Amino acid sequence: MNTTNFDLPKQNGPRVVIQGVPGAFHAVAARQFFGVKTTLVPAATFEELVQLACLPTHADAAVMAIENSIAGSILPNYSLLQRSQLRIVGEVLLPIRQNLLALPGVSLQDLASVHSHPMALAQCKLFLKQFPEMQLVESEDTAMSAAEIAQKGLRNRAAIASTLAAELYGLAVLVPGIEDDPVNFTRFLVLKPATDTQPLSGANKVSLQFGIPHQSGSLSRILTMLAAEGANLTKIQSAPKLGKAWEYQFFIDFIHPNPAHIPATLQLLDATTQQLQVLGVYEAGKMPETQHLNTKNTLNTTR
C-alpha cells in the first residue's frame, strides 16, 4: 500500500502513527484518544508503524489494533510490541461501524461496484446481498477505497469505510451502519517510546508478558495469586516460545481496583514467572455508549 499519496493538511496536535491511510479506523481511534487536531502519520504495515513510532523525529505516539471482539487477537502485533522499545500508555475501545460512501449526489441506482478491504466486505454480506448486480472489489484499505473515489471522481463506485473517511475525502454517507453484526469492537493500544513514558495518574490496568516453568499447575498458581491480590484478569493469550518446543509465553491484561497495589503485584509476578516484561501500566479504556448497536439498517430495497 502506498501511503505517500494521501497528504492532508498538518494539524497542530501530536503526530500519531496509524496503520493505513487517514480515514481508516486506526485514524478514528487516534482522534478519539488525542483529539481532532491529531496529525496522522500513515504506515503501510504494522512493522512500519512500530519503526516510525520509535523515531522522535517522525512521531510522538502510535495507535495499533491488538484485538477484535469477533476475530480475536492479532498475534503478530503482540510479538512486535514485545520486541520493540514501545510501551502502552492507553487504549481505545472502538465500535466498528461500516458505512456505504459515494460522491455527493450519487444514488444507489448509479452504482456498479463497491470497493473495500475484504474484511469490511465480509462484515456487510447481508446488506450487499440486496444488490447482486453490484460488483464487489477487494482493496488494501477501507479509507484508500474512499480516497480513490474522491480523487478520480468515480460516480459509479461506492466504498465501505468509516464516517471519518467520508469527512476527509468529501464523500456522502449513502447508507450508514451496514455491518451484519452491530456488536463489533476493536481494541487499539496507544504506544509511546519507553524513554518517553512517565507514571500516569489513574493508571489501573497492566499489560505484561512472561514465561512459566514447564511444570504442572504453573499457570494455575499465577492466576490464583492474581485473584488473591484482587486483580481482575481481562485478557490471557498464549503464544509459542521460540526455541522451546511445546513451551509457551503468556500475554495477560489485568485491572487492579487499588492502583497503589500494582507495584507489589508486579513484584510477586516477577518472583513467580520467567522473563517478566511489563508492556504498559495505563488507564483502562472505557466502553462507549452502545444504544445504537442493536439497531439494524432497514433499507428499502425497491429500485
Backbone torsions as a table, in degrees:
resi	resn	phi	psi	omega
1	MET	NA	128.3	178.5
2	ASN	-92.7	110.9	-179.1
3	THR	-95.1	0.8	-173.6
4	THR	-80.4	-11.8	-177.5
5	ASN	-92.1	8.7	-175.2
6	PHE	-116.7	62.7	-178.4
7	ASP	-84.6	119.1	178.7
8	LEU	-116.2	160.4	179.5
9	PRO	-56.8	135.4	179.0
10	LYS	-72.2	139.8	176.3
11	GLN	-97.6	175.5	-179.5
12	ASN	-101.8	13.7	176.5
13	GLY	-90.8	-173.7	-178.3
14	PRO	-64.6	152.6	176.7
15	ARG	-87.3	116.0	-173.9
16	VAL	-122.2	124.0	179.5
17	VAL	-78.5	134.9	175.9
18	ILE	-128.8	155.5	171.7
19	GLN	-89.7	123.3	-176.0
20	GLY	108.9	-172.4	179.7
21	VAL	-103.0	164.1	177.6
22	PRO	-52.5	133.6	-175.8
23	GLY	105.4	-14.2	174.8
24	ALA	-70.2	165.0	-178.2
25	PHE	-64.9	-26.2	171.5
26	HIS	-59.3	-37.7	179.2
27	ALA	-68.8	-38.0	176.7
28	VAL	-60.0	-45.4	-180.0
29	ALA	-64.0	-41.1	179.7
30	ALA	-62.1	-44.8	179.5
31	ARG	-68.1	-32.2	178.7
32	GLN	-65.9	-37.3	-177.5
33	PHE	-83.6	-43.8	-171.7
34	PHE	-101.8	-12.9	-179.6
35	GLY	106.0	165.3	-172.6
36	VAL	-71.9	-15.9	-179.6
37	LYS	-89.4	11.2	178.5
38	THR	-60.2	134.5	172.1
39	THR	-89.6	115.1	-176.5
40	LEU	-84.2	135.0	178.0
41	VAL	-115.9	100.3	-175.7
42	PRO	-70.2	143.0	173.3
43	ALA	-129.3	139.8	-176.6
44	ALA	-73.0	-32.3	-176.3
45	THR	-136.0	167.4	175.8
46	PHE	-67.8	-32.8	176.4
47	GLU	-60.9	-43.8	178.5
48	GLU	-67.3	-35.9	177.3
49	LEU	-57.1	-48.0	-179.2
50	VAL	-64.3	-41.5	179.9
51	GLN	-61.6	-47.3	-178.8
52	LEU	-66.4	-37.9	-177.8
53	ALA	-65.3	-22.1	179.1
54	CYS	-85.0	-3.8	-176.9
55	LEU	-105.3	105.8	-178.9
56	PRO	-61.8	-20.5	177.5
57	THR	-75.3	-16.0	-176.5
58	HIS	-110.2	-29.7	-171.4
59	ALA	-154.7	158.9	174.7
60	ASP	-104.0	-23.7	-177.1
61	ALA	-165.2	177.4	176.3
62	ALA	-145.2	157.3	174.0
63	VAL	-125.3	125.8	-175.0
64	MET	-134.9	127.9	176.2
65	ALA	-64.4	140.9	-180.0
66	ILE	-126.9	-26.3	177.3
67	GLU	-162.7	155.8	178.0
68	ASN	-123.6	144.0	-175.5
69	SER	-66.8	-17.2	178.8
70	ILE	-105.9	-48.6	-173.7
71	ALA	-83.7	-17.7	178.9
72	GLY	90.2	-158.6	-173.1
73	SER	-76.0	150.4	171.8
74	ILE	-98.9	86.6	-171.1
75	LEU	-56.7	-42.2	179.5
76	PRO	-57.8	-29.4	-178.8
77	ASN	-72.6	-29.7	173.4
78	TYR	-63.0	-43.2	179.5
79	SER	-65.2	-41.5	177.6
80	LEU	-59.6	-44.4	-178.7
81	LEU	-66.2	-41.3	-179.3
82	GLN	-61.1	-38.6	-176.4
83	ARG	-85.4	-10.3	-174.3
84	SER	-89.2	176.8	173.6
85	GLN	-102.7	24.8	-179.2
86	LEU	-98.7	154.4	176.3
87	ARG	-130.4	150.3	179.3
88	ILE	-79.3	127.5	178.5
89	VAL	-119.3	-0.2	179.1
90	GLY	178.8	176.1	177.4
91	GLU	-149.2	156.0	177.7
92	VAL	-128.2	127.3	174.7
93	LEU	-103.0	105.7	-169.5
94	LEU	-111.0	121.7	171.1
95	PRO	-69.0	131.7	-178.6
96	ILE	-94.8	111.9	-180.0
97	ARG	-119.0	118.8	-178.1
98	GLN	-91.8	143.0	-176.5
99	ASN	-134.5	146.9	175.8
100	LEU	-90.3	117.2	-175.2
101	LEU	-113.1	145.2	176.6
102	ALA	-154.1	172.8	176.3
103	LEU	-64.4	148.4	177.5
104	PRO	-55.2	137.1	179.5
105	GLY	90.1	-12.3	178.7
106	VAL	-79.6	140.2	177.2
107	SER	-111.6	170.2	177.4
108	LEU	-58.5	-34.9	-178.9
109	GLN	-65.5	-20.9	-177.9
110	ASP	-83.3	-11.7	-168.2
111	LEU	-87.2	135.1	174.6
112	ALA	-109.4	-21.4	-177.6
113	SER	-151.7	157.0	176.2
114	VAL	-127.0	126.8	-176.4
115	HIS	-115.9	140.0	173.9
116	SER	-176.1	174.7	174.2
117	HIS	-61.8	144.4	-177.5
118	PRO	-56.8	-33.3	178.5
119	MET	-67.5	-36.7	177.9
120	ALA	-67.9	-42.4	176.8
121	LEU	-60.8	-40.9	-179.1
122	ALA	-66.2	-31.0	-179.7
123	GLN	-75.3	-9.5	-174.3
124	CYS	-122.8	28.0	-173.8
125	LYS	-60.9	-42.6	-176.1
126	LEU	-63.9	-41.8	177.7
127	PHE	-65.1	-46.2	-175.4
128	LEU	-68.3	-25.3	177.9
129	LYS	-62.6	-20.4	178.9
130	GLN	-70.9	-13.4	-174.8
131	PHE	-129.4	68.2	-175.6
132	PRO	-63.2	-20.0	-179.5
133	GLU	-79.1	-13.2	178.7
134	MET	-81.9	132.2	176.5
135	GLN	-79.7	133.6	178.3
136	LEU	-99.8	123.0	-174.2
137	VAL	-122.0	122.9	178.8
138	GLU	-78.9	141.0	178.8
139	SER	-132.5	177.8	-177.2
140	GLU	-80.4	-20.8	-171.6
141	ASP	-159.3	141.6	179.0
142	THR	-62.4	-49.3	-176.9
143	ALA	-68.4	-33.5	177.3
144	MET	-63.2	-37.6	176.8
145	SER	-60.8	-41.1	178.4
146	ALA	-67.2	-44.2	-178.5
147	ALA	-61.4	-38.8	-178.1
148	GLU	-64.7	-36.8	177.0
149	ILE	-61.9	-45.1	-178.9
150	ALA	-67.3	-43.7	-175.8
151	GLN	-67.3	-34.2	-176.1
152	LYS	-101.9	-2.0	179.1
153	GLY	61.3	44.2	-174.0
154	LEU	-86.0	107.1	-175.1
155	ARG	-91.3	-4.2	178.0
156	ASN	-109.6	16.2	-176.8
157	ARG	-130.0	143.9	173.6
158	ALA	-122.1	163.2	175.8
159	ALA	-129.1	152.2	171.2
160	ILE	-104.4	118.8	-175.0
161	ALA	-163.9	-173.0	-177.1
162	SER	-81.5	164.2	174.3
163	THR	-67.9	-26.0	175.5
164	LEU	-65.1	-38.7	176.4
165	ALA	-61.1	-40.6	177.4
166	ALA	-61.5	-43.0	-179.8
167	GLU	-64.3	-45.4	-175.3
168	LEU	-69.4	-34.9	-172.8
169	TYR	-108.4	11.2	173.1
170	GLY	69.2	33.4	178.9
171	LEU	-100.3	160.9	176.5
172	ALA	-97.7	145.1	173.2
173	VAL	-83.4	100.2	-176.6
174	LEU	-70.3	-45.9	175.7
175	VAL	-141.9	119.8	-179.6
176	PRO	-86.6	157.4	170.2
177	GLY	56.3	57.4	-175.1
178	ILE	-97.6	7.7	-178.9
179	GLU	-69.1	148.2	-179.9
180	ASP	-67.8	-45.0	-177.6
181	ASP	-107.7	108.9	-175.9
182	PRO	-73.0	-16.3	179.7
183	VAL	-96.5	87.1	-172.1
184	ASN	-143.4	110.0	-177.2
185	PHE	-121.3	146.4	169.2
186	THR	-119.6	136.7	177.5
187	ARG	-99.0	125.9	179.4
188	PHE	-112.5	138.0	174.4
189	LEU	-95.1	139.9	174.0
190	VAL	-99.3	123.0	-170.6
191	LEU	-120.2	144.9	172.0
192	LYS	-141.5	156.8	175.5
193	PRO	-57.7	143.9	-177.5
194	ALA	-57.8	-32.7	-178.9
195	THR	-71.5	-12.6	-176.2
196	ASP	-108.3	6.1	-177.4
197	THR	-97.4	138.5	178.3
198	GLN	-122.8	158.3	175.4
199	PRO	-54.2	131.5	-174.2
200	LEU	-101.8	132.1	175.0
201	SER	-66.8	133.3	179.3
202	GLY	83.6	5.7	-178.9
203	ALA	-68.2	118.5	-178.0
204	ASN	-131.2	3.6	-177.6
205	LYS	-123.6	142.6	-178.0
206	VAL	-125.9	135.1	170.4
207	SER	-118.1	131.9	-178.5
208	LEU	-152.0	168.0	180.0
209	GLN	-132.3	143.6	177.7
210	PHE	-158.6	163.5	169.7
211	GLY	-107.6	166.5	178.1
212	ILE	-136.3	155.7	175.6
213	PRO	-59.7	144.6	-179.0
214	HIS	-80.4	67.2	-175.8
215	GLN	-135.4	151.9	179.3
216	SER	-60.0	131.2	174.9
217	GLY	84.6	0.8	-176.5
218	SER	-59.6	-49.9	-178.6
219	LEU	-67.9	-39.2	179.9
220	SER	-59.1	-41.2	-179.7
221	ARG	-64.8	-37.6	179.5
222	ILE	-67.8	-44.0	-180.0
223	LEU	-66.4	-36.3	176.9
224	THR	-64.9	-40.5	178.2
225	MET	-62.9	-42.9	178.4
226	LEU	-61.6	-41.6	178.9
227	ALA	-62.7	-41.2	179.2
228	ALA	-64.6	-29.5	178.1
229	GLU	-78.4	-7.7	-179.8
230	GLY	87.7	8.5	-178.9
231	ALA	-76.7	136.9	178.1
232	ASN	-98.1	106.8	-178.4
233	LEU	-72.1	120.4	-178.2
234	THR	-108.8	-10.2	-178.3
235	LYS	-161.5	136.3	169.3
236	ILE	-141.3	130.5	-175.8
237	GLN	-139.5	126.6	177.0
238	SER	-99.1	154.5	176.4
239	ALA	-148.9	144.5	-179.9
240	PRO	-59.7	142.6	177.0
241	LYS	-89.4	117.8	-176.8
242	LEU	-60.5	134.4	178.7
243	GLY	81.8	0.7	-179.1
244	LYS	-131.6	95.3	-177.8
245	ALA	-60.7	130.5	176.8
246	TRP	64.3	21.2	170.5
247	GLU	-114.6	151.8	-169.9
248	TYR	-133.1	152.1	168.1
249	GLN	-105.9	158.2	-175.6
250	PHE	-127.4	137.9	171.8
251	PHE	-109.5	125.5	179.1
252	ILE	-132.3	153.5	170.9
253	ASP	-123.4	140.2	171.3
254	PHE	-144.9	152.7	175.4
255	ILE	-109.3	133.6	-179.9
256	HIS	-107.5	127.1	-180.0
257	PRO	-66.3	-20.6	178.5
258	ASN	-124.2	90.3	-175.7
259	PRO	-54.2	-26.4	-179.7
260	ALA	-65.1	-19.7	-179.2
261	HIS	-90.1	-3.4	-177.3
262	ILE	-59.7	-45.2	179.3
263	PRO	-57.2	-40.3	179.5
264	ALA	-67.1	-38.6	178.1
265	THR	-64.5	-39.9	178.6
266	LEU	-66.6	-34.3	176.4
267	GLN	-64.1	-40.2	177.8
268	LEU	-64.9	-41.1	178.5
269	LEU	-64.8	-39.1	-179.6
270	ASP	-62.8	-32.2	-178.5
271	ALA	-81.4	-16.9	-173.7
272	THR	-117.3	0.5	179.8
273	THR	-123.8	177.4	177.8
274	GLN	-114.8	133.1	175.0
275	GLN	53.4	50.3	178.2
276	LEU	-62.5	131.4	177.3
277	GLN	-130.3	114.7	178.0
278	VAL	-82.7	116.9	-177.3
279	LEU	-87.3	-18.7	178.0
280	GLY	171.6	147.2	170.2
281	VAL	-125.9	117.6	-167.6
282	TYR	-154.7	173.3	178.9
283	GLU	-82.0	129.4	-179.5
284	ALA	-61.2	137.5	177.2
285	GLY	-69.8	152.9	-178.3
286	LYS	-99.5	138.1	175.6
287	MET	-67.2	132.2	179.0
288	PRO	-73.0	167.8	174.7
289	GLU	-60.0	139.6	-173.3
290	THR	-122.8	18.0	-177.4
291	GLN	-58.6	-36.3	-175.8
292	HIS	-77.3	-11.8	-169.9
293	LEU	-71.3	-19.7	179.4
294	ASN	-96.5	7.6	179.9
295	THR	-95.4	115.0	179.8
296	LYS	-90.0	146.7	175.3
297	ASN	-70.5	130.1	-178.3
298	THR	-119.7	60.7	-177.9
299	LEU	-64.2	134.7	171.2
300	ASN	-77.2	117.0	-172.8
301	THR	-91.2	6.6	176.7
302	THR	-63.4	128.7	-175.0
303	ARG	-130.7	NA	NA
